[in-house]
Amino acid sequence: MEEAGQRAARLTRQLLAFGRRQILHVEIIELNAEIEALTKMIERLIGEDVSLTLRLGEQPLRIKADAGQLEQVLLNLAINARDAMPRGGHLVIETERIELSEGHAARREVAAGPYALIAVSDTGVGMSRDTLDRIFEPFYTTKEPGRGTGLGLSTVYGVVKQHGGHVSVYSEVGHGSVFRIYLPLTEEPAAPPKPAADIRLPSGDETILVVEDDQAIRQLVCAALRRHGYRVVEATSPREAVSLAEAPGGIDLLLTDVVMPDLSGPELADRVRELLPDTRVLFMTGYAEEILAHHGVDYGEFLLRKPFTARALALRVREVLDR
């Protein structure tokens, strides 16, 4: 038991160390506006059987954050809630401004002061005490194979900590779960909205083979690519991807995860290029450089770092295709 705990602690430290090496594109964000902008995407993710309610505080909630990583936190929590409600249910996202005293802040290992509180609650199956004790461990998952890597909630934990915040969870079996995220507020004004010309994203009509064993991530990526005009072919495994590459029609871009069962991303890329030599390759990953090197990925190769935004995906895909 003690050895398992030490191993989990090492994994968590590795995840956080990886997170701190990522370049944060920090800007002043109005949190409520950011959540409202994600509403349609969250509704697509959770499906028609789950209703979504927003209860956003009336006070301004300006935070210093990387918008892409904040988006990933909210989407991961929505996906987690959806999976906890296989027969449908209710997802609620609430925000409010709170003040953490020295005592309350110390218990959460953050500085005292004003915070934005995000509460994400569901009416799902809930979690046992054993699951709660391990919920933020990297690679820990209660989902069946192909439904998740176990990195979703540990990513939430790492991103929130990287932003100087805190995340906690309360759950009871049969009574749903509530995740509470505390992010420090700032008095600096939010950045003005970008002109429409600045946010127009590139599109195309090429065929892209997306290989990702995490269903939620695959759905997000494929939906984003289709919105930009691409023809998308989906594969849940490297072996399925090879079969699709053997079919008539051709593949312009292979967009693949790096660490997967049976074949790694680079091994899959080699197999696809044997069949279709002109196919371009883009790897998407959340792993650190040493793990990528172990799987045969040169840091100089085309990489798309998880978590990424739909904007980053569109720009990177177009860049690789145009080379």
LUMFIPA-35272 format. One record per atom (N, C-alpha, C, O): x, y, z. Coordinates in steps of 0.02 Angstrom, whole numbers, plus 50000, padded with zeros to 5 digits. Each point is the difference from the previous one (the first is absolute). Example, Ala and Ser with C-alpha at 12.3 -4.5 7.8 and 13.67 -1.06 7.14 Angstrom:
2
506604971650390;499555005950000;500455006050000;500524999950033;499305005449931;500425005950003;499615005550037;500255005550008;
This chain:
323
500424994050000;499585006050000;500445006350000;499885004749962;500644995250082;500445005950005;500385001049936;500095005649977;500144988749992;500375000449937;499565002949945;500225004149960;499144993850038;499545002649950;499905007450009;499975003749951;499974998650111;499925007150013;500615004149978;499935005449972;500664991850041;500625003549979;500045000349924;500225005149972;499574989549995;500025000049926;499525005249973;500165003649952;499244996950078;499515005049978;500265007150010;499915004449958;500434996650099;500285006650014;500535001949949;500045005749978;500374989450003;500525001249949;499685001849933;500225004749966;499264991650016;499655001449937;499705006950000;500035003649950;499674998450107;499705006650005;500545005449994;499905005149966;500664993950067;500555004949995;500255000549928;500155005549976;499904988849989;500225000149931;499515003949956;500215003949958;499144994950054;499495003649960;500055007550012;499975003949953;500104998150111;500045007150015;500655003049973;500005005749976;500544990550027;500635002549973;499935001149925;500255005049973;499424990349994;499875000749928;499595006349987;500145003849954;499334997150086;499575005849992;500385006550007;499875004749963;500604995650084;500365006350010;500485001549943;500215005749992;499964989249968;500445001249944;499625002749939;500315002149952;499034997750050;499625002449944;499985007749999;499995003250053;500014999649888;499965007249993;499285002250008;499574997949961;500295006250089;499325002550011;499905006549961;500405004650004;499074995649957;499825006249965;499485003650043;499404999749987;500865003650064;499565002950051;499715006749976;500365004149971;499004996850041;499675006349986;499475001150053;499834995550038;499915010649964;499465001550047;499344997849969;499815002249946;499854993350089;499394996849974;499415001650046;500064999850061;499385001849908;499385000650039;499694993050001;499754997549949;500264999550110;499844992950006;499294998449976;499904995149964;499615008850056;499314998549981;499915000149924;499644995949972;500685009049996;499955000449927;500324994049967;499764997449950;500795000350079;500364994249973;499554993750005;499974996049954;499705003250103;499574994250009;499405000349953;499814995049970;499895010950022;499435000749954;500204998349929;499624997149962;500995004850019;500244998649932;500094992649987;499984997749943;500124998450111;500104992849993;499354996050003;500004993949991;499445009550021;499374996550012;499814995249944;499834994250014;500205008049924;499794995749944;500454993949994;499764994549987;500895006450023;500464994449996;499864995050056;500014993949988;499865008650072;499854995550056;499354996249986;499964994050014;499545009449959;499374996749985;500094994549948;499684994750005;500755006549946;500134994749950;500354994050034;499864994349983;500585007250064;500374994650033;499564995750043;500054993949999;499515009250040;499614996250049;499404996549969;499734995450030;500055006849911;499454996749965;499325002250024;499935003950048;499564993649918;499315002250013;499724997450065;499525002850027;500764991850000;499734997050061;500205003750064;499734998750053;500755005949940;500235003750059;499835007449990;500205003049949;499454999950098;499845007249996;500545004150033;500314997850049;499815008149925;500525004450026;499685006450027;499605003149966;500594998750094;499775006250031;500615004250021;500464997550032;499555008949949;500515004750021;499725004650054;499465002949991;500884997750064;499825004850052;500625004250014;500394998650045;499695006649915;500605004050002;499905006250044;499495003449995;500994997950048;499965005650046;499945006649964;500235000749943;499465004250089;499905006549969;500625004450002;500085004449958;500374994350090;500615004150005;500514998149947;500044994149981;500355010749994;500534998349952;500514995250032;500175000750059;500064994549902;500494995150024;500584999949951;500024995949955;500455008750055;500585000449955;500584996050030;500185000950059;500104994749900;500564995850022;500565000549949;499895001649942;500724996950081;500574999349955;500064992749982;500144995850044;499765002549894;499994992949982;500164998949927;499955004649959;500254989450025;500074997749932;499314997649977;499754995150027;499955008349926;499324998549979;499934992849975;499494996850013;501015000749952;499974993249974;499994994950056;499634995149997;500795006050054;500024995250054;499375000450044;499764995050025;499985011149984;499385000750037;499434996449963;499594996650031;500405004049904;499504996549959;500064992550011;499504996550006;501125001049994;500114992850009;499764997650068;499724994550005;500385009650047;499764998350067;499244999150000;499744995050024;499915009849947;499274999950000;499734994249958;499524996750019;500795002149923;499784994549957;500134993250033;499594995549995;500995003850038;500144993750034;499504998650056;499784994350009;500035010950027;499514999150053;499314998349971;499634996050029;500205007149915;499364998449967;499994992849975;499504996550008;501065001249964;500054993149976;499944995250058;499664994949996;500685006750059;499984995750059;499284999450027;499774994750019;499885011149982;499305000050023;499564995949953;499574996250022;500535004849913;499594996249951;500084992550010;499514996249999;501115001650010;500134992850007;499724997350065;499884994050006;500015010450044;499704997850063;499244999749996;499674997850048;500045004349895;499275000149992;499814996249936;499735003149954;500404990450043;499864996249938;499274999849981;499834998949941;499725002350107;499285000149985;499735007149998;499395001150004;501055003849990;499785006949999;500015003150070;500074996550050;499845010049952;500015003450064;500065007549991;499785002849950;500525000450100;500025007350001;500715002250019;500284997850050;500005006649909;500665002950012;499915007450015;499675003649962;500624998750093;499945007050021;500705003050007;500444997150032;499665008749937;500635003750008;499835006750033;499615003949973;500694997350084;499865006150039;500665003850011;500534997150005;499415009550001;500585004050018;499805005250052;499425002150004;501064999850037;499905005550047;500675002750023;500514996649995;499485009450030;500595003150028;500024998550075;499505001150035;501074996549990;500074998650071;500655002950025;500455001549961;499604999050104;500625002450033;500264994450044;499644997650045;500975000349944;500314994950042;500425003250054;500465003849986;499374994750076;500395002550057;500664996250004;500104995149963;500345007150081;500644996650008;499904992650016;500354995749973;499185002950073;499894993150020;499734995749943;500254994649988;499235007949978;499714996349944;500504999149943;500034994749969;500375010650018;500504999649947;500544994950017;500224996249957;500005003750106;500534995350020;499784992849991;500394995849979;498975002850036;499754993149991;499984998049927;500024994149984;499945010849972;499984998649928;500685001149967;500074999349939;500435002550101;500695001049977;500035005449946;500354999349950;499285006250062;500025005849955;500085006350043;499954999750061;500165006049906;500055006350035;499305002650018;499524998849964;500445004850092;499365003150019;499825005549951;500445003049970;498914998450023;499795005449957;499374998249961;499674995050015;500155009249935;499394998849961;500094994649947;500524999749967;498984996150026;500034994549952;499354999449961;499465002050023;500604995349917;499424997849962;499894992650017;500464996049995;498935002350025;499834993150014;499574997349943;499485002949984;500754991749986;499614996449949;499784993450031;500424996050021;498935002949981;499744993650025;499674996349942;499555002749967;500674991250021;499724995849946;499694993950033;500364995850027;498985003749970;499664994550035;499584995949952;499765002549949;500154991250067;499604995549959;499564995750043;500094999550061;499424997349908;499544995550034;500164992849984;499554995849994;501095002749998;500214993449978;500054994950055;499705000750053;500684994049932;500034994250044;500415001350063;499974996250048;500425009349952;500415001450059;500624995650003;500114995649957;500305005550094;500634996450007;500084997350071;499775003050048;500564991349956;500164997150065;500585003750032;500345003949968;499774994750097;500575003150034;500664997949969;500465004149994;499604989649985;500624997649969;500135003849935;500575001949986;498914999349974;500085003749938;500195007350014;500445002749967;499235000450081;500155006950018;500725000850021;500325005149984;499954990050052;500695000350023;500505000049943;500575002250008;499234995249933;500464999349944;499805004149939;500324999549948;499165004650058;499685002949942;500475004449958;499925000449939;500575002850093;500455004449962;500664996749982;500455003449975;499624990150037;500614996549981;500054999349924;499514998249968;501085003250004;500084998749928;499894992649984;500234995650036;499415003249910;499874993349972;499494995950040;499854994449981;499895008350074;499484996450036;499335001349966;499825005749988;499824988949996;499355000849969;499554994250019;500234994350009;499135007049998;499514994750012;499624998449935;499544996050000;500675007249945;499644999149936;500264993849964;500564997850011;499024999549946;500194994349960;500515002149948;500055005949984;500354989349990;500505001649949;499695003749941;499464998349977;500905006949999;499765003949944;499575005950021;499825004149958;500024996350106;499585005550024;500415005450035;499725005150021;500934993949987;500405005150033;500674997350021;500094994050010;500395010649996;500684998150019;500135000850074;500524997650024;499035005650012;500135001450070;500395006450010;500235001450056;499865002549891;500375006350006;499555006150006;500255005550013;499104993649977;499555005849998;499995003950065;500115006149999;499754990650057;499955003750064;500695001850027;500065005050035;500454991049951;500675002050022;500245006049960;500375004150026;499414996549912;500145006149961;499665006050031;500295005350005;499084993850015;499645005450035;500405002250061;500105006050011;500124989250028;500385001550061;500645003949984;500145005150031;500234992449919;500635003349983;499915007049973;500385004550019;499124996649938;499875006649972;499795004950054;500245005750002;499314992250042;499765004450054;500585001950046;500075005950018;500354989350000;500585001550042;500485004749966;500285004550031;499824994649904;500455004249962;499755007249999;500405004749992;498954996350015;499715006750001;499945002850071;499665005150010;500654991750038;499985002550068;499354998650036;499835003550047;499804991549929;499344998650029;499974993450037;500514996950016;498875000949997;499884993950038;499374996749972;499545003349977;500454990050024;499424996249978;499844994750053;500444996750026;498925002649988;499774994950048;499384996649972;499705002549953;500124991850076;499424996349976;499634997050059;500304997650048;499045002749948;499574996750049;499534995449962;499705002149950;500224991850074;499564995349965;499754994650048;500354998250048;499064999349938;499724994350035;499714995249948;499695002249951;500414991450060;499734995049954;499245000949995;499645000050050;500135000749888;499285000749988;499755007150005;499405001249989;501035003650029;499785006950011;500415005149962;500005005950017;500364992049931;500355004849958;500665002550030;500234997650051;500065007349915;500655002850019;500005007649990;499635002649959;500795000850080;500115007149992;500755001450000;500354998450048;499905004549897;500705002249997;500005007550011;499625003749969;500824998650075;500065007250014;500715002249984;500494997350024;499555007849933;500645002849979;500065007150024;499545004049990;501024997650042;500145006850025;500575002949958;500544997249998;499335008549970;500515003449960;500075007250024;499505003450009;501124999050002;500095006750027;499755005449952;500114999649939;499555005450089;499755005549959;500535005449992;500475000450038;499445003749910;500445005749989;499575006249989;499424999549978;500855006250038;499645006349989;500185003149932;499715005149982;500754991749982;500195002649934;499414999349951;499624995250005;500295009649949;499444999649952;500104994449951;500574998349982;498884998849996;500034994749950;500215002849933;499875005849985;500464990149974;500215002249934;499395001249956;499514996450005;500525008749951;499435001349955;499914994249952;500504996749983;498895001949994;499904994549953;500375001249935;500075005749977;500184988949993;500385000649938;499535001449941;499444997449998;500795006749954;499595001149940;499864993449964;500394995350004;499055004649960;499814993849965;500544997649953;500094993949992;500275010749976;500524998049953;500554996050034;500324995849969;499805005850096;500544996650036;499814993050021;500454995950013;498915002549991;499804993450025;499754995449945;499774994550013;500285007749924;499814995749945;500524994549993;500605001449996;499184992450002;500464994350001;500044996749932;499525000149962;501064997050021;500074996849935;499584993749996;499844996850050;499975001449888;499594994149988;500314996149942;500525001949974;499144992750007;500254996149943;499514994549983;499494999250033;500684997049915;499574994449980;500384993549996;499764995149971;500835004750059;500404993950000;499704994550045;499565001450041;500694992549950;499784994450040;500494998950058;500614999449989;499135000350071;500414999350061;499794993650037;499414999150014;501074996750000;499884994050040;500185001650072;500585001250016;498924998750029;500105001550070;500024993550040;499534996049997;501025002950040;500094993950038;500085001950074;500515002950019;498994995450020;500005001950072;499564995050036;499414999249983;500864997450069;499614994950035;499555002950054;499584996550027;500515009949990;499565003350047;499405002849961;500075004649961;499344992550051;499415001849961;499835007450003;499845003149949;500204999850111;499815007050008;500465004649961;499765004649966;500894994250038;500475004249963;499904999149925;500015004849962;499894989050017;499904998649929;499395003749973;500025002949946;499444997050092;499395003449978;500115007549994;499775003149952;500584999850096;500145007249997;500425001849940;499845004849964;500694991450025;500465001549945;499654999349933;500065004349957;499574990350035;499674998749936;499465005349986;499945002449943;499694999550108;499495005149991;500315006749980;499745003549956;500824998350075;500335006349984;500264999949928;499945005049965;500354989550014;500274999649932;499445000249948;500075003349948;499384993450065;499445000149953;499715007049992;499785001949946;500225001950109;499745006949996;500435004249954;499765005049973;500874993150017;500445003849956;500054996949931;500455001749961;499084993850022;499944997749932;500364993549983;499934997549944;500464999850102;500394994149985;499574993749998;499494999550035;500714995749924;499704993350002;500384996150053;500614999349996;499034998150053;500334996750057;499824992650002;499424998149995;501104997950013;499924992850010;500254998450070;500555002150019;499054994350020;500174998750070;500244992850011;499744995349969;500755004050075;500234993350021;500115000150075;500265004750028;499534989950004;500084999550073;500644996450020;500184999950059;500164997149892;500624996350014;500465000449941;499785001449944;500874997350066;500474999949944;499834994849947;500075001249940;499704992950083;499844994749951;499415002149955;500014998849940;499495004450090;499445002549959;500255005449952;499765000449944;500715003750079;500275005349957;500364997149939;499935002649945;500454992150066;500354996949944;499504997249949;500095000849940;499374996150085;499484997449955;499695005649959;499864999249940;500015006550092;499715005749965;500485002949948;499795002249947;500854997750069;500505002649953;500064995549939;500195002349946;499664991250062;500034995349944;499415000849953;500024997649943;499455005650080;499405000949959;500125005249946;500435004350007;499194995449938;500085005049947;499815007050025;499605000850046;500715004249923;499815006950016;500575004350022;500015006049986;500474991250049;500595003950020;499895003950064;499445001750018;501124999850015;500015003950062;500505005749992;500594998749986;499205007450024;500465005749994;500395001250065;500595002049998;499084996850059;500325001350064;499814994650050;499414998350007;501094999050027;499894995550056;500095004150064;500545002450015;498914998250023;500025003650064;499904994750054;499464997350009;501085001350028;499984994250045;500295001550069;500455004150008;499274992450041;500294999950067;500674996549996;500144996549952;500285004450100;500664996850000;499994993450037;500254995049973;499475004850087;500014994050042;499334996549993;499495002450024;500524991649943;499394996249989;500154992650005;500594998049996;498904997850013;500124992750001;500244997649932;499855003049949;500504991550051;500234996449939;500565003649964;500554997449993;499315008649982;500505003949963;500045007050029;499495002950020;501104999949983;500075007050019;499835004549941;499954997649944;499985008850068;499865004749947;500534999949944;499824999649942;500835000650076;500524999749948;499994993549961;500125000049939;499754994450095;499954993649965;499424999949951;500054997549944;499395005450078;499425000549956;500165004449940;499824998449944;500525007250069;500185004649945;500434996449948;499915000949940;500564994950083;500424996249953;499574995349958;500114999449940;499414997250092;499574995349964;499585003649948;499934997749943;499795008150076;499575003749954;500425002849942;499774999949943;500835002450071;500435002749947;500244994649952;500165001449942;499894992350082;500164994649954;499454999249948;500134998549942;499255002550080;499424999449955;499895006349960;499834999849940;500265006050093;499865006549969;500595004750015;499985003950048;500544995949911;500625003750015;499915007550006;500405003250035;499104999749934;499925007350001;499605002550060;499895006050007;499884989550036;499595002050057;500425003950050;500544997850020;499205008050001;500335003950052;499774997550068;499474996950007;500945004550044;499864997450067;500035005550052;500455004249999;499074995850046;499995004650057;499834995950062;499484996850004;500985003450046;499894996450063;499675004750050;500185005950005;499344991450033;499715003850056;500154996250064;499894993950004;500345009750047;500224996650060;499995004650060;500065006149994;499874990950064;500075003650063;500594997850040;500085002050057;500354993949913;500564997150036;500635004449996;500075004249955;500374994850094;500625003850003;500504997449948;499924994649972;500615009450016;500484998549947;500334993250007;500114996549951;500065001650112;500354993650010;499564994149982;500254994949975;499095005650037;499544994749981;499934999749924;499964994749970;500015011249999;499955000349927;500614996949968;499954996349951;500645005250076;500624997149973;499994992550005;500244996549955;499505000950100;499954992750010;499564996949947;500124994249980;499395009349996;499544997449949;500215002149930;499624999049952;500985003750041;500275001349933;499795006649970;500055000849939;499735003950102;499805006649974;500555005050013;500185001250057;500095001649889;500505005350006;499635006450019;499495001649970;500785002150079;499675006150023;499915005149944;499575004350003;500854995149944;499955004749944;499454998249951;499845003949956;499864990150051;499484998049953;499365004050015;499955003450051;499574996149905;499375003650008;499614997250059;499814994250001;500085010150048;499644998150061;499455005050014;500075006049987;499384991450040;499465004250024;499914998250073;499784994450016;500385010250029;500014998650071;499305000150031;499645004949992;500184989850043;499394999950039;500135003450067;500544999150029;499005004749997;499355001849970;500085005349946;500435004450006;499174995349941;500035005049948;499295002549985;499514996650014;500465009449958;499355002949982;499824998249928;500424997749962;498955003450021;499784998949931;500395004649952;500144998149944;500025007950080;500385004749960;500704997349986;500245000149943;500094997550109;500684997249992;499994994049953;500464999249960;499034996750046;499934994249956;499945002249927;500354997349957;499215007550029;499905002349931;500645002949970;500164998649943;500195005450096;500615003249975;500564994849988;500355000449949;499724994950097;500544995049994;499874995349942;500464998349963;498924999550030;499834995549945;500145003249932;500284996949956;499525009550038;500115003549937;500745000949986;500234999549943;500155002050110;500735000949993;500334993649974;500425000349955;499394994050073;500304993649978;499794998349929;500414997749960;498965003350024;499764998449932;500335004349947;500104997849944;500065008450074;500285004749950;500754999249992;500305003349957;500014992550081;500734999049993;500174996249937;500594998849986;
